[in-house]
Amino acid sequence: MSDYKKPARLKALGKRITACLAAASCAGTLLLTGCHGSRGSNEFVIPETFDTAKSIELTFWAKNDTNKTQTRIYEKAIKDFEALYPNVTVNMRLYTDYGKIYNDVITNISTNTTPNVCITYPDNIATYMTGSNVVVPMDDLIADPKYGLGGSELLYDGPAKEEVIPEFLEECRLGEHIYALPYMRSTEACYVNKTYVEKLGYTLPDVLTWDFVWEVSEAATAKDANGNYAVNGQKTMIPFIYKSTDNMMIQMLKQLDAPYSKEDGTIEIFNDTTRSLLKEIAGHAQTGAFSTFKISSYPANFLNAGQCIFAIDSTAGATWMGMNAPLSDIAPDKAVEFETAVRSVPQYDTGNPKMISQGPSVCIFNKADPQVVLASWLFTQYLLTNEVQIAYAQTEGYVPVTQKARDTEEYKEYLAAEGTDNDVHYDVKIKATKMFIENTTNTFVTPVFNGSASLRDAAGQLVEDVTKSVKRKAVVDDAYIDDLFGRVTALYRLDKTAAATGGKAADLGPLPGPAKALIGTLVVVWVLIGIYAGSDYLKTKKKKAS
């Protein structure tokens, strides 16, 4: 047995290589899990009983638009829930943007640090589910006789499954399972300056058509001899502004029964109907009759200043709309007097209206302790109690997701008090709410799959690009649209979905910079190991020979 000892410098080199290799391996693990999701958790099994003696801490990620009333409603719901379940503490983290919630969840999946309960959208949940057992399916929880919807062991009066609006609950189904509970729902509304419509010589119909909106918008572009717009006497007028152009394109295609996507993730939006719609939109953008939020700014600001006639935004944005809007963002001296009407989004077939259903849902993330998951479920259900549902719905133009809340005298009185003040009972907000309630059965959602959120963004990008291009004097013809389809496909990687690649793993393209750096580090480490081992071997052999 050799008594050869490594020189100090080789020992140090060995230690540095070992440390470097360990760090690189760790980085590689994090990088790969970050790209491909969590390696998964054990499937959640409902405990026989909820352990009220066990101290449990939950994190709840929620979203509000800096609306302090909404924040207070969340805080009260948490306080009341904790009073019922003193062993549970709920820590809330507020976001002002759903996209930020989505990004943070994706980041935290790889490190097993997701929240327990999260306000989100089914499109986002589809991406969260790329990690095995990351999101808890709710079918068994919903049906559980003790802790399910309306369960016997609940310490509060929650809704039974039959009391949740079925269309909204079904929106939370991904494949064969329900992965969320609906929390609030909204749709889009067209907020109309009725005064200007009539000034232009038109009568506002009960149901808007696209032809009517385009015709009135074009008429509103007329100017007087001084270069002011004739309808408002101002230098500024954008007759028609759309807030969410993804919804615009999606609803247009749905109303025309044109392809958008399939349940399996097949992308169908790049078709002749889309091409025709883009040309029409471009034509109206070129005359100045149409613009978008991303290009011009909030529709409400233009509407309230008398610089817009048709402003399309969510019903949840109703408190920003109209001359008496409680959340109006413009200076009082810029506001003009006009009558605000609320209509559904324009339709191609008024006898068969179709409008998108949107709004937040709540999902639960899997954890190692089933008691923690059960506590998360109990808190999620609590958000569907009448007190929470009615209070939150009154803050903006949302509607409760349960028939139980809608049937209460409190909620009926709220709707009946339309226009009695410009705060809780602001008439435009309640009109938007009533419009949505009347059209619940006319709403739809798009297919949800891993990549559906990107497709939604792509739909809006098509509208934004043609609108921006004509303002820059570009010609939107077939050649332009062919190029646009290609650019948007590449930008949102719509050719990399499983459906687009025949179910095979997608070619994700070139490795990102961090991955290249990691591979380079690993190569250097292994070269150093080889040098170290070879040097050690030669020294040992030389020692033995002597």
Disulfide bonds with the S-S distance in Angstrom:
none
